Each structure stands twice: as C-alpha cells, then as structure tokens.
C-alpha cells in the first residue's frame, strides 16, 4: 500500500471539501488516514489461497463423516467497494464437515477477519470465506451466512437505519441439505 500517495490524496480531498489541511485538528489527518487504511484494508495484500495458508492450522480428526463444525457470530467489518462505506455490525456464521482434519477455531475467525479487510461486496465476502475454509480444511462441504449493516444504506441515500443484509454461500452438501443450512441460521 502506498501510504505517501494516500496522504497526498487525503490532503486533496480535505481541500476539495473546503477544509484547511493545515489547521490544528487536520494537520496529522492524512497520515492517520493512511495508517488506518493500511490496517483496515490489510486483506487486499493477500489472495484467498495465501489466507488459507496463513491461517490453515489443522488437527487430525477422525469421524463418521456426518459431524459438522459450526462457529457463529464471528464479528467482522468491511468496506463496500461501491462507496467505500463501512459495512458494520457484521456477524459471520461458518460451518463445515471435516474430512480427516479440523481447523483451529481461532484460525476460522482470523480467516473471516482477513477476508473482510478488503473493499468488498457482502456476497463476495461469503464466497471468499467459503473458498478459504474449503481449501484450509480440505472439505468442500462448507456453508457461510453473513448478516450486516451497510452505511451506504443506513447513513446516506435512503438512510434506512434498521436495514440488515443477510447473504448465504453453500458448497457441497450444504447446497442440498436443509438441516445443514439450518446450522447457519442467526439467533
């Protein structure tokens, strides 16, 4: 990420909206924004494959093939690629059927977090998480549900502050098994 270019452009944005980038409260804003973007959009630097490798710690697990691992209410935030507006109050539910190995639980949350740290669409975020979980776990039987608020809907435009968006991504057995889909429902 080119932080110097970001700083230069933030100065330009401040000037374009009629602010003085040299006034007391704004002098360090360009640097702060550059650092913030580097942190909050860290996932741009990594492919799904690299995220799966980075957080793909697994443990041997033998089962009858009918067990599902479910993690619910993983908190993430992201930015809408259309408006660069915050997507917030996002909860991710992930489930997969292990095939000889299971993922470390904290790694699932880390995968979700890193995939969200990109300019995203919520629908694409679910697909990215499913792809990463499938690669890291070695199982194509993966489901992802995401619920979240979009400030491009709540703080601008229609300004519908109570709206939430729910998206689902199903792979393998999750495509056809309603009991597996039920595991992903929000409480």
Secondary structure, 3 states (H helix, E strand, C coil): CCHHHHHHHHHHHHHHCCCCCCCHHHCCHHHHHHHHHHHHCHHHHCCHHHHHHHCCCEEECCCCCCCCEEEEEEEEEEEECCCCCEEEEEEEEEEECCCCEEECHHHHHHHHHHHHCCEECHHHHHHHHHHHHHHHHCCCCEEEEEEEEEHHHHCCCCCCCCCCEEEEEECHHHHCCHHHHHCCCCC
